[in-house]
């Protein structure tokens, strides 16, 4: 929730400002190295992540309800996105 998001922001390092924000300074280089490490960690995590799909709603006209149309749509979507 919101607490986890706040904690994630708190874990980020301070962004160099003023003279320290210039690319040739040690502060900037350290910040850039940290950013690269965070990107590598994120990329590794994304590689291991399972792809998720969300179907929020299926609408069937009232006159066609009860014919199995909604169920058919959902089944076809599940078959199309089935992970081997």
SULVEN-V68814 format. One record per pair of residues at least 12 apart in sequence whose ideal C-beta (glycine too) atoms are under 7 Angstrom apart, sorted by sequence separation. I is the first residue (numbers start at 1). GAP is how many residues later the second one is. D is the distance in Angstrom with one decimal. If there is no record, write none. Layout:
i	gap	d
I	GAP	D
I	GAP	D
This chain:
i	gap	d
16	12	5.3
58	12	4.6
16	15	5.4
58	15	5.5
15	16	6.7
58	16	6.3
13	18	6.4
55	19	6.7
13	21	5.6
55	22	6.4
53	28	5.5
